[in-house]
C-alpha cells in the first residue's frame, strides 16, 4: 500500500508518503518526529475528535454544542453519532459539564461546550 498524506501535526504541512510493509509503516517526507507519529497513527488506527450538537427542550435554544472528551477510532464515529442523536438536554448546563458518560467506550464522555439556562 502506498498512501500520500499531508501532515497536520505542525505548521510545516509536510507532504509524506507512507508504505505499509508488514505491520510497520515506512514513512518518508516528514521533517520532524511529530510527522512520524501522526502518519503511524493515521495508517494503523486513525482517531478523530467528534464535535456536534444535541437537541434540547429549551424553546429558544433547540441545539446545544457538544464534544467528546477524547479522540475515538474513526470507524466508531457513526455508531457514536447514533447514540448522541438520542440525547435530549432538559436541564441547565455549563461548558465542561458531562452530559453522558461512556458514549464511545467506558472512558469517553459527551461534554457540553455551550451553556444552557432554563431560568428566565
N, C-alpha and C positions, 0 to 999 in steps of 0.2 A: 504494500500500500504506500502510495506517495501522496502526501497532502501538503498543500501550501496554505499558510496562515499568516496573518499579521498579528504580532504580539501586542497585547494591551496591558502588559504588566508595568510598563513605564512609558514616559512620553516619547521615547525614540520611535516606537512603532516598527520594529524590525520585521522585514519580510523573511519568514522562516520556511524551511522545507522539512517535513517530518516523514521518515520512512520507518515503518514498523517491521522490524526484523526479529522474529521470535516474540518474546514477551516485552522486550525493552525497546522504546523508540530511539531512533538515531536522529538527532536534531541538528540542523545546520542553519546558519544565518543569524543566530542570536548574538547580541553584543554584550549581554550581561547574564548573570546566573538566574535572574528572575525569569528570563525568557525560557531557559531550560525547564524550570519548574512549571511555568504556565503551559508550555507545549506538552509536557509529560502528562499533566493533569487533564488537559483538554482532549488528548488522544485516549488515555486509559480510562478515565471516568470524568466526563465533563460535568461541572457543577454550575448551578445558576441561582441567583437570588431572585425570589419571586416577590414582586410588589403588585398590588391590585387594589380593589375596593370591595367592600361588603355592603349589603343592604342594611338600612336602619329603619326603625319605625318612627323616626322623627319626621314631622310633616314638612319642615323647612330644609332638612339635610338628608336626602334619601340615600346617600352613599357616604361611607367613611373610608379614607385611605388606610391601608394596612400593608404589612410586610411580614416575611418570615424572620425568625430570629437568627437564622444562618442559611448558608447555601445548601441546596439539596441536589441530588443527581438529576441531570437534565431529563432523563426518561421517567422521572416521577412527577413532572410538572402537571400533566393533565389530570392525573389521579388526585393530586393535591388541590387543584382548582375545583374538581368535582365536590370535594369536601368543603372548601371555602365558600362555594356558591350557595351552600345551605345555611350559612351563618347569617343571623339577623341580630343586630345590636339594638337593645331596647333599654339601655341604661347609660348614665353618664360615663365618659371615659376620657382619659388624657393620653397624649403621646407617650408611648412606652408601656402602656397597660397591656397585659397579656389577656387576649380575648378568648383564645382556645389553646389548651396545652396538647401536645402530642399530635399535631396536624399531619406531619410527614415523618413520623418516627417519634420515639419517646422523648427526644431532646429538642424537638423543633416546635416552637410556639408561634402562633399568629399574634402579631403585635400591632396595636393601633399606632398610626403615625400622624393622626389628626386628633383634634379634641371634639367632643360632642357633649352638649349640655342640654338637658331637658327642662331646666329651670328657665323661666321667662325673665 
